[in-house]
Amino acid sequence: MEFIVGSAHDVPLPDDSVDIVFGMAILHHLELALSAREVKRVLRKGGRAIFREPVRNSKMAQYLRKLIPYQGRNVSPFERPLTDKELAVYASGFASYRTKAFKLPTSDLVAVIPPLRKYFSRATQKMDATILKHCRWLNYYAGVRVIELVK
């Protein structure tokens, strides 16, 4: 294993050189077109890219988020949640694209209220998973996506 530091917009690796690209909440910090180009460039044919990203499709959720003064410790001023549409555009040019939704707004609400977080956090996550599995139309409102791209 080798540790390399570089820009996600200009990855210091040769073309077709990696089997897997993995990112946790990174794309929403980047210029998507540049990042997608680099991921496609460095992946070998059949290679996979897997990302976990915050998503806000609902205009109402986007509006309400601006009204709530809560700001996480690690939130930079230029980042923003992505949309399903942006993720689909990011995936264009890959051989396949799959996505799975996680976390309804109830989990976010429970997470910021200390007494609820202490007693209900895991239960809320399990409830969200069950609801999203059985009520597919609610996936639109989920706040997290895991996406898998294959070159």
N, C-alpha and C positions, 0 to 999 in steps of 0.2 A: 504494500500500500504506500502511496505517495501523497503527501498533502501539498496542494497547490493553491495559491491565492491569486485571484484574478477577477475580472469583471464578468458578470453574467451576460453582458452585451458584446463581449469580445473574449470568449473562453480560450485560455492558452493551452489548447489541446488540438491534436491533428484531426482532420476530417475522418469520419467513420472509425473512431477509436474507442468508443465506450459502449457497453451493453445496457447500462441503466443510468438514467439521470433521475435523481430524487430530490424533491424540494418541499420544505414545510413552510408554508405561508411566506413565500418569497416573490411569486409572480406579481402580487398586488403592489410591490415596491418598484417594479421594473417597467421599462418601455416594452410592451408585449411583442411588438413586431420584431424588435432586435433580439429579444430573448428566444422567441420561437425559431428564428433563423439559426441561432447558435445551437439550440437543442437539436434541431434537425441535422445540422452540419456534423456535430460530434458523435451522434448515435450511429451505430452500425445498422445495416439493414436487419429488420426484425427486433432491433433494440427498443426498450421501453422507457418512457418518461412517466413518472408518477409524481403528482403534486397534490398537496392539501392546501386549499385556499379559502379565505373568507368570501362569501357571496351575498349580495343584497340585490335581488331582482325587484322586489316590491318598492314602488315609488313611495308608498306610505311609510315603509320601514326606513327608507333613506331620509325622508323628511323628519320622522320622529327621532332618528339618531342625531340629527343636527340640533334638536331641541334639548336633548339630555346632556347635561354638562359633564358627564362621566368621561374621563380620558384615561386609558390604561397607561401604565408606566413606560411601556416600550413602543408607544405609538409615535411614529414620525409625522411631521406636518404634511408631507406630500403623499402619503399612502392612502389607499381607498379600497373598499371592498370591490370585487369584480362582479360581473353579471354573467349569467349563463351564455348570453350572446357573445360576450367578449371571450369566454373560454372556448366556445365553438369556433370563433374566428382564429384563435390561437392554434387550435387543433387542425385547421385546414392545411392540407399538404401532407398530413400524416396518413398512413395506411388505415389506421383505425383509431377510434376515440370512444372511450366509455367514461361515464361519470356516475357517482353515487352521492346522494345528499345526506347530510347529517345535521343535527341540532336545529330544532325549531326555536323561535324567539323565547319560548318559555325557559329554555336552558340558560340563555343569556340573562334573563331577568333573575332567575334563581342565583346565578353566579355573582351578581353584584349586591345582593341583599344578604349580609352575613348570617343571620339566623336561618334563612332558607338554605343557603349554601351548605351550612354545617349538617343539616338533617336531610335535605332533599336532592342534593346534586346528582348522585348516582341514580336515584329513582327517576328523576326527571329525564336523564339521558336514556334510560331504558324505555321510558314511556315514549319519548320522541322517536326512538328507533322503531317501536311497534307501530306508532301512528304513521310514520313515513312509509313503512312496509305495506300497510293496508290502505292508506289513503294517498295514492301516488300524486294526486293533484296538489297536495301540500308540499311536495318536493320543491316547488317554485319558491316557497317561503323559507326553506331551510337556509341557515346561515353559513354552512360549510360544505364544500365539495371536495371530493377526492376524484382526481381525473387520471386516467391512464391513456397514454398515447403510444402507438406502435409505429415505428418508421417502416 
